[in-house]
Amino acid sequence: MSVMLESKQGLIAGDGILPVKMAQYAKENGFDVVCISLANDNVKQLKKYCSKVYSCHPGEINKIEKILKEEEIKQATFLGKVHKRVLLQLYKFDARAIELLKEVKRLNDDEVMLLIVREFEKAGIKVLDQTIFIKNLMIPAGVLGKHKPTAEQLEDVNYGFWLAKEMGGVDVGQSVVIKDKMIMAVEAIEGTDACIKRGAKLAKKNASVIKVSKPKQDKRFDIPAVGLRTLKTMKRYKASLLAVEANETIIVDQEKVIKFADENNIVIMAV
C-alpha cells in the first residue's frame, strides 16, 4: 500500500551510512528532514542533509517524543544500527522507558521496537517502511562481483540460509557463519560484525557469512543491511563469501563494496 508522504520527515538515526543516504535522497527530492541522532559516528554527515539534528539516548523516550511533537513531525523512519547493548544501560533510560520495558516479555529486537512504534503511533506519528527512501539500495538475485562460489560454498550458503531463517524466526539474529557445513557462529546481541569475527576466527579461513531477513520481517525496522565495514571485517578474519537475501537486503555503497570484494577475493552474492 502506498503512503502519501509529508513534506517534513522525521529520521531516527542509529550509526552507519544508511541514515545519511536516506537524508541525502530525501533532501534531493524536496523533503525537509529533521533528525534525532541516537549515535555519534555520523552526526557531521547528517547535518549536511537535515535541517536540524538533535542528539538523544535511545532510552530517552519522553525527550524524543517531545522533539517530534514540537517539530510537528507526522511521519518518521528508523534507520541505522542501534546496538542492542543499550538495553544493558538502563541507568540512561527515562522513567517512561523503564515502565515500557517492564511490559515486554522478552527484550528482543521485535518486541522492543513494536513497543516503540505503538508509542509513536499513540502520539500521532506514523513509523514508515525503512525502504521507502532507499529502495534503490535493495539487491536483486545473482553474483554481484567477479568471483563465483564453488559447489562447496553453495552448499554452505543453502545451509546457512535455512539456519539464519530459523534464527530470525525466533528473533535471535539474522546472520550466521558456516564452514564445511558446520555452524561457526550465530548472531545474537553482539551484532553482525562481531558474529563474523567470532565465527571466522574459529573457521581459520574461508568461512561463509549469510545474512537474511526475518520470516515475518516488519519493514519498519531491522531490514538487513551490509556495507564496506562488513567486508573489511570479513577480510580481516579471512572469511571468503558473503550471501544476502535477494530483494530483502540493503547494500550500502554497492560499487565500493563490490570493488573491495573483487580486490580481496571475496564472493558476494544475493540468493
KEFI-306545 format. One record per residue (C-alpha): residue number from 1; x, y, z; residue in one letter. Coordinates in nm, 2 decimals, padded with zeros to 4 digits. Example, Ala and Ser with C-alpha at 12.3 -4.5 7.8 and 13.67 -1.06 7.14 Angstrom:
# residues 2
+------+--------+--------+--------+------+
| resi |     px |     py |     pz | resn |
+------+--------+--------+--------+------+
|    1 |  01.23 | -00.45 |  00.78 |    A |
|    2 |  01.37 | -00.11 |  00.71 |    S |
+------+--------+--------+--------+------+
# end
This chain:
# residues 271
+------+--------+--------+--------+------+
| resi |     px |     py |     pz | resn |
+------+--------+--------+--------+------+
|    1 |  00.00 |  00.00 |  00.00 |    M |
|    2 |  00.15 |  00.34 | -00.10 |    S |
|    3 |  00.18 |  00.61 |  00.16 |    V |
|    4 |  00.12 |  00.98 |  00.10 |    M |
|    5 |  00.44 |  01.13 |  00.22 |    L |
|    6 |  00.45 |  01.45 |  00.43 |    E |
|    7 |  00.69 |  01.72 |  00.31 |    S |
|    8 |  00.86 |  01.72 |  00.65 |    K |
|    9 |  01.00 |  01.39 |  00.76 |    Q |
|   10 |  01.15 |  01.26 |  01.09 |    G |
|   11 |  01.46 |  01.04 |  01.09 |    L |
|   12 |  01.55 |  00.84 |  01.40 |    I |
|   13 |  01.91 |  00.76 |  01.31 |    A |
|   14 |  02.14 |  00.50 |  01.45 |    G |
|   15 |  02.50 |  00.48 |  01.34 |    D |
|   16 |  02.64 |  00.40 |  00.99 |    G |
|   17 |  02.59 |  00.54 |  00.65 |    I |
|   18 |  02.24 |  00.43 |  00.59 |    L |
|   19 |  02.06 |  00.71 |  00.77 |    P |
|   20 |  02.28 |  00.96 |  00.58 |    V |
|   21 |  02.18 |  00.80 |  00.25 |    K |
|   22 |  01.81 |  00.84 |  00.34 |    M |
|   23 |  01.86 |  01.20 |  00.45 |    A |
|   24 |  02.05 |  01.28 |  00.13 |    Q |
|   25 |  01.79 |  01.12 | -00.10 |    Y |
|   26 |  01.50 |  01.28 |  00.09 |    A |
|   27 |  01.66 |  01.63 |  00.07 |    K |
|   28 |  01.74 |  01.59 | -00.30 |    E |
|   29 |  01.38 |  01.51 | -00.36 |    N |
|   30 |  01.25 |  01.81 | -00.18 |    G |
|   31 |  01.18 |  01.68 |  00.17 |    F |
|   32 |  01.27 |  01.86 |  00.49 |    D |
|   33 |  01.44 |  01.61 |  00.72 |    V |
|   34 |  01.45 |  01.66 |  01.10 |    V |
|   35 |  01.69 |  01.40 |  01.26 |    C |
|   36 |  01.71 |  01.26 |  01.61 |    I |
|   37 |  02.05 |  01.10 |  01.63 |    S |
|   38 |  02.09 |  00.80 |  01.86 |    L |
|   39 |  02.46 |  00.76 |  01.78 |    A |
|   40 |  02.77 |  00.98 |  01.73 |    N |
|   41 |  02.96 |  00.84 |  01.43 |    D |
|   42 |  02.75 |  01.01 |  01.16 |    N |
|   43 |  02.62 |  01.34 |  01.31 |    V |
|   44 |  02.86 |  01.55 |  01.10 |    K |
|   45 |  02.73 |  01.39 |  00.78 |    Q |
|   46 |  02.37 |  01.40 |  00.88 |    L |
|   47 |  02.40 |  01.78 |  00.94 |    K |
|   48 |  02.47 |  01.82 |  00.56 |    K |
|   49 |  02.12 |  01.69 |  00.47 |    Y |
|   50 |  01.90 |  01.75 |  00.77 |    C |
|   51 |  01.76 |  02.09 |  00.86 |    S |
|   52 |  01.80 |  02.00 |  01.23 |    K |
|   53 |  01.99 |  01.73 |  01.42 |    V |
|   54 |  01.91 |  01.65 |  01.78 |    Y |
|   55 |  02.11 |  01.41 |  01.99 |    S |
|   56 |  01.93 |  01.17 |  02.23 |    C |
|   57 |  02.00 |  00.84 |  02.40 |    H |
|   58 |  01.77 |  00.56 |  02.28 |    P |
|   59 |  01.61 |  00.53 |  02.62 |    G |
|   60 |  01.50 |  00.90 |  02.64 |    E |
|   61 |  01.15 |  00.83 |  02.51 |    I |
|   62 |  00.99 |  01.14 |  02.65 |    N |
|   63 |  01.26 |  01.37 |  02.51 |    K |
|   64 |  01.24 |  01.20 |  02.16 |    I |
|   65 |  00.86 |  01.23 |  02.15 |    E |
|   66 |  00.87 |  01.59 |  02.27 |    K |
|   67 |  01.11 |  01.69 |  01.99 |    I |
|   68 |  00.89 |  01.51 |  01.73 |    L |
|   69 |  00.58 |  01.69 |  01.85 |    K |
|   70 |  00.74 |  02.03 |  01.87 |    E |
|   71 |  00.87 |  01.99 |  01.52 |    E |
|   72 |  00.52 |  01.88 |  01.41 |    E |
|   73 |  00.65 |  01.55 |  01.26 |    I |
|   74 |  00.37 |  01.32 |  01.15 |    K |
|   75 |  00.59 |  01.05 |  00.98 |    Q |
|   76 |  00.93 |  00.91 |  01.09 |    A |
|   77 |  01.17 |  00.65 |  00.97 |    T |
|   78 |  01.41 |  00.44 |  01.18 |    F |
|   79 |  01.74 |  00.37 |  01.01 |    L |
|   80 |  02.09 |  00.28 |  01.12 |    G |
|   81 |  02.24 |  00.05 |  01.38 |    K |
|   82 |  02.14 |  00.09 |  01.75 |    V |
|   83 |  02.34 | -00.16 |  01.94 |    H |
|   84 |  02.14 | -00.40 |  02.15 |    K |
|   85 |  02.39 | -00.34 |  02.43 |    R |
|   86 |  02.20 | -00.01 |  02.51 |    V |
|   87 |  01.94 | -00.24 |  02.68 |    L |
|   88 |  02.21 | -00.31 |  02.94 |    L |
|   89 |  02.24 |  00.07 |  03.01 |    Q |
|   90 |  01.91 |  00.11 |  03.20 |    L |
|   91 |  02.06 |  00.39 |  03.41 |    Y |
|   92 |  02.04 |  00.61 |  03.09 |    K |
|   93 |  01.67 |  00.53 |  03.04 |    F |
|   94 |  01.40 |  00.77 |  03.15 |    D |
|   95 |  01.12 |  00.66 |  03.38 |    A |
|   96 |  00.87 |  00.61 |  03.10 |    R |
|   97 |  01.11 |  00.39 |  02.90 |    A |
|   98 |  01.17 |  00.17 |  03.21 |    I |
|   99 |  00.79 |  00.13 |  03.26 |    E |
|  100 |  00.75 |  00.04 |  02.89 |    L |
|  101 |  01.03 | -00.22 |  02.91 |    L |
|  102 |  00.85 | -00.38 |  03.20 |    K |
|  103 |  00.56 | -00.46 |  02.97 |    E |
|  104 |  00.79 | -00.66 |  02.74 |    V |
|  105 |  00.80 | -01.03 |  02.80 |    K |
|  106 |  01.14 | -01.07 |  02.62 |    R |
|  107 |  01.39 | -00.79 |  02.55 |    L |
|  108 |  01.45 | -00.90 |  02.19 |    N |
|  109 |  01.45 | -00.67 |  01.89 |    D |
|  110 |  01.10 | -00.71 |  01.76 |    D |
|  111 |  00.92 | -00.68 |  02.09 |    E |
|  112 |  01.11 | -00.36 |  02.19 |    V |
|  113 |  01.07 | -00.20 |  01.85 |    M |
|  114 |  00.70 | -00.28 |  01.83 |    L |
|  115 |  00.65 | -00.12 |  02.17 |    L |
|  116 |  00.83 |  00.20 |  02.05 |    I |
|  117 |  00.62 |  00.20 |  01.72 |    V |
|  118 |  00.30 |  00.18 |  01.92 |    R |
|  119 |  00.40 |  00.47 |  02.15 |    E |
|  120 |  00.48 |  00.68 |  01.85 |    F |
|  121 |  00.15 |  00.60 |  01.68 |    E |
|  122 | -00.04 |  00.69 |  02.00 |    K |
|  123 |  00.13 |  01.03 |  01.97 |    A |
|  124 |  00.01 |  01.06 |  01.61 |    G |
|  125 |  00.35 |  00.98 |  01.45 |    I |
|  126 |  00.34 |  00.71 |  01.18 |    K |
|  127 |  00.66 |  00.50 |  01.15 |    V |
|  128 |  00.73 |  00.43 |  00.78 |    L |
|  129 |  00.87 |  00.13 |  00.60 |    D |
|  130 |  01.25 |  00.17 |  00.61 |    Q |
|  131 |  01.29 |  00.11 |  00.24 |    T |
|  132 |  01.07 |  00.40 |  00.11 |    I |
|  133 |  01.35 |  00.64 |  00.06 |    F |
|  134 |  01.62 |  00.39 | -00.02 |    I |
|  135 |  01.46 |  00.12 | -00.25 |    K |
|  136 |  01.75 |  00.17 | -00.49 |    N |
|  137 |  01.98 |  00.00 | -00.24 |    L |
|  138 |  01.79 | -00.33 | -00.24 |    M |
|  139 |  01.97 | -00.61 | -00.41 |    I |
|  140 |  01.83 | -00.85 | -00.68 |    P |
|  141 |  01.94 | -01.21 | -00.70 |    A |
|  142 |  02.28 | -01.31 | -00.85 |    G |
|  143 |  02.65 | -01.30 | -00.80 |    V |
|  144 |  02.75 | -00.93 | -00.77 |    L |
|  145 |  03.13 | -00.94 | -00.82 |    G |
|  146 |  03.37 | -01.12 | -01.04 |    K |
|  147 |  03.43 | -01.42 | -00.81 |    H |
|  148 |  03.19 | -01.71 | -00.83 |    K |
|  149 |  03.11 | -01.95 | -00.55 |    P |
|  150 |  03.23 | -02.31 | -00.55 |    T |
|  151 |  02.99 | -02.60 | -00.52 |    A |
|  152 |  03.10 | -02.65 | -00.16 |    E |
|  153 |  03.04 | -02.28 | -00.08 |    Q |
|  154 |  02.69 | -02.31 | -00.23 |    L |
|  155 |  02.61 | -02.60 |  00.00 |    E |
|  156 |  02.72 | -02.38 |  00.29 |    D |
|  157 |  02.51 | -02.09 |  00.16 |    V |
|  158 |  02.20 | -02.32 |  00.14 |    N |
|  159 |  02.26 | -02.45 |  00.49 |    Y |
|  160 |  02.33 | -02.10 |  00.63 |    G |
|  161 |  02.02 | -01.95 |  00.46 |    F |
|  162 |  01.80 | -02.21 |  00.63 |    W |
|  163 |  01.97 | -02.17 |  00.96 |    L |
|  164 |  01.95 | -01.79 |  00.95 |    A |
|  165 |  01.58 | -01.80 |  00.87 |    K |
|  166 |  01.53 | -02.03 |  01.17 |    E |
|  167 |  01.72 | -01.79 |  01.40 |    M |
|  168 |  01.53 | -01.50 |  01.26 |    G |
|  169 |  01.20 | -01.68 |  01.32 |    G |
|  170 |  01.27 | -01.68 |  01.69 |    V |
|  171 |  01.42 | -01.32 |  01.68 |    D |
|  172 |  01.77 | -01.42 |  01.78 |    V |
|  173 |  01.97 | -01.27 |  01.49 |    G |
|  174 |  01.98 | -01.25 |  01.11 |    Q |
|  175 |  02.34 | -01.36 |  01.04 |    S |
|  176 |  02.53 | -01.69 |  01.06 |    V |
|  177 |  02.88 | -01.81 |  00.98 |    V |
|  178 |  02.93 | -02.15 |  00.82 |    I |
|  179 |  03.23 | -02.36 |  00.71 |    K |
|  180 |  03.22 | -02.71 |  00.56 |    D |
|  181 |  02.85 | -02.75 |  00.66 |    K |
|  182 |  02.94 | -02.67 |  01.03 |    M |
|  183 |  02.80 | -02.38 |  01.22 |    I |
|  184 |  03.08 | -02.15 |  01.34 |    M |
|  185 |  02.86 | -01.87 |  01.48 |    A |
|  186 |  02.51 | -01.74 |  01.51 |    V |
|  187 |  02.44 | -01.37 |  01.56 |    E |
|  188 |  02.29 | -01.27 |  01.89 |    A |
|  189 |  02.32 | -00.94 |  02.09 |    I |
|  190 |  02.67 | -00.87 |  01.96 |    E |
|  191 |  02.57 | -00.77 |  01.60 |    G |
|  192 |  02.68 | -00.89 |  01.26 |    T |
|  193 |  03.05 | -00.77 |  01.26 |    D |
|  194 |  03.12 | -00.93 |  01.60 |    A |
|  195 |  02.95 | -01.25 |  01.48 |    C |
|  196 |  03.17 | -01.26 |  01.17 |    I |
|  197 |  03.48 | -01.21 |  01.39 |    K |
|  198 |  03.39 | -01.49 |  01.63 |    R |
|  199 |  03.29 | -01.74 |  01.36 |    G |
|  200 |  03.56 | -01.66 |  01.11 |    A |
|  201 |  03.83 | -01.69 |  01.38 |    K |
|  202 |  03.70 | -02.04 |  01.46 |    L |
|  203 |  03.70 | -02.13 |  01.10 |    A |
|  204 |  04.06 | -02.01 |  01.05 |    K |
|  205 |  03.99 | -01.92 |  00.68 |    K |
|  206 |  03.73 | -01.95 |  00.40 |    N |
|  207 |  03.41 | -01.91 |  00.62 |    A |
|  208 |  03.08 | -01.81 |  00.45 |    S |
|  209 |  02.87 | -01.54 |  00.60 |    V |
|  210 |  02.49 | -01.55 |  00.54 |    I |
|  211 |  02.25 | -01.27 |  00.63 |    K |
|  212 |  01.87 | -01.28 |  00.57 |    V |
|  213 |  01.55 | -01.10 |  00.66 |    S |
|  214 |  01.33 | -01.25 |  00.93 |    K |
|  215 |  01.05 | -01.48 |  00.81 |    P |
|  216 |  00.79 | -01.22 |  00.93 |    K |
|  217 |  01.01 | -00.91 |  00.87 |    Q |
|  218 |  00.85 | -00.59 |  00.98 |    D |
|  219 |  00.98 | -00.34 |  00.72 |    K |
|  220 |  00.95 | -00.05 |  00.97 |    R |
|  221 |  01.27 | -00.18 |  01.14 |    F |
|  222 |  01.56 | -00.42 |  01.12 |    D |
|  223 |  01.58 | -00.45 |  00.75 |    I |
|  224 |  01.91 | -00.65 |  00.69 |    P |
|  225 |  02.19 | -00.43 |  00.57 |    A |
|  226 |  02.56 | -00.48 |  00.48 |    V |
|  227 |  02.83 | -00.24 |  00.38 |    G |
|  228 |  03.20 | -00.19 |  00.35 |    L |
|  229 |  03.26 | -00.24 |  00.72 |    R |
|  230 |  03.11 | -00.59 |  00.68 |    T |
|  231 |  03.35 | -00.67 |  00.40 |    L |
|  232 |  03.65 | -00.53 |  00.59 |    K |
|  233 |  03.57 | -00.74 |  00.89 |    T |
|  234 |  03.55 | -01.05 |  00.66 |    M |
|  235 |  03.89 | -00.97 |  00.51 |    K |
|  236 |  04.05 | -00.92 |  00.85 |    R |
|  237 |  03.93 | -01.26 |  00.96 |    Y |
|  238 |  03.97 | -01.44 |  00.63 |    K |
|  239 |  03.61 | -01.51 |  00.55 |    A |
|  240 |  03.56 | -01.57 |  00.18 |    S |
|  241 |  03.19 | -01.54 |  00.09 |    L |
|  242 |  02.90 | -01.31 |  00.18 |    L |
|  243 |  02.55 | -01.42 |  00.08 |    A |
|  244 |  02.25 | -01.20 |  00.15 |    V |
|  245 |  01.88 | -01.24 |  00.08 |    E |
|  246 |  01.78 | -01.10 | -00.27 |    A |
|  247 |  01.53 | -00.82 | -00.27 |    N |
|  248 |  01.52 | -00.80 |  00.11 |    E |
|  249 |  01.87 | -00.67 |  00.19 |    T |
|  250 |  02.03 | -00.33 |  00.16 |    I |
|  251 |  02.39 | -00.30 |  00.04 |    I |
|  252 |  02.53 |  00.05 |  00.12 |    V |
|  253 |  02.79 |  00.19 | -00.12 |    D |
|  254 |  02.74 | -00.10 | -00.36 |    Q |
|  255 |  03.01 |  00.00 | -00.61 |    E |
|  256 |  03.27 |  00.03 | -00.33 |    K |
|  257 |  03.16 | -00.30 | -00.17 |    V |
|  258 |  03.18 | -00.49 | -00.49 |    I |
|  259 |  03.52 | -00.34 | -00.58 |    K |
|  260 |  03.65 | -00.43 | -00.24 |    F |
|  261 |  03.52 | -00.79 | -00.27 |    A |
|  262 |  03.68 | -00.83 | -00.62 |    D |
|  263 |  04.01 | -00.70 | -00.50 |    E |
|  264 |  04.02 | -00.92 | -00.19 |    N |
|  265 |  03.90 | -01.25 | -00.34 |    N |
|  266 |  03.56 | -01.24 | -00.16 |    I |
|  267 |  03.25 | -01.39 | -00.33 |    V |
|  268 |  02.95 | -01.16 | -00.28 |    I |
|  269 |  02.60 | -01.28 | -00.39 |    M |
|  270 |  02.23 | -01.24 | -00.33 |    A |
|  271 |  02.01 | -01.55 | -00.31 |    V |
+------+--------+--------+--------+------+
# end
